[in-house]
Amino acid sequence: MSTPVMHKKKKFGTGTIWTVLAWILGLGFFFPVLWMVLTGFKQEADAYSDPPKLLFTPTLDQYRAVLSSGIGTALMNSAFATIVSTILVLLLGIPAAFALSLRPVKKTKDVLFFFISTKMLPVVAVIVPLYVIVGDIGLLDNIWALIVLYTAMNLPIAVWMMRSFFLEVPSELLEAASMDGASLWTSVREVILPLVSPGIAATALICTIFSWNEFFFAVNLTAVQAQTIPVALVGFITGEGLYWARLSAAATLAALPVVLAGWIAQNKLVRGLSFGAIK
């Protein structure tokens, strides 16, 4: 017959095992990132060594080479396209999500299906007509072409995400604000948006990640002037082979802005990702 003490010890032992497994799994996922960061501080000879060198003399030569190669322009292009497209997604997506949740329109389900159906078509299937259209309007190798495409790419996901957040807000709050004489805009600005701000932050971060990492549109529609950071990374793959240390340094610089954005928004992100999960 088991006693409460034995049951508690068994529960503690099971919890410890799951904790250890979770740490091992987490470290397994994080190890490639750690290895990339470490490789960026190596010389090319150390990066190519077999077996890999765990002890080496750190150097900033690779970062100096990367920054002197003109990658700063690609970083600025990615930052501009990401920030502007994310702002446009929020400006368009918040009213749409509000209308489809707290102020539903006719055939709401049909509208939602139309939004998400735009994500079902493979991107490669539309690149030729997009290339022709962008070329005809003179926006090839122009950052504004990417901004429009990134906005269209992220808008359906943003509407679906923010709608789930808006559905968590009791409709009685709008009714109470209306009875107090507040206009619809005032109610949304001072009552609804503060409540769903974690969800908006989570949506903005996901749109930022998708836009920052997008490669297919950028590699086909840009050349030099509007080149983004994912395309610039390909330039480190030359006919002479791969420069592993230099490529790792460039990849670390490319990942750093998104990591910092996630770290800054982490307080709202954790709550935002689970805000509309249970309904």
Helices and strands as residue ranges (DSSP letters): H 4-39, H 44-47, H 61-68, H 71-99, H 108-117, G 123-125, H 127-136, H 143-167, H 171-179, H 184-187, I 188-192, H 193-213, H 216-221, H 229-234, E 237-238, E 241-242, H 244-264, H 266-275
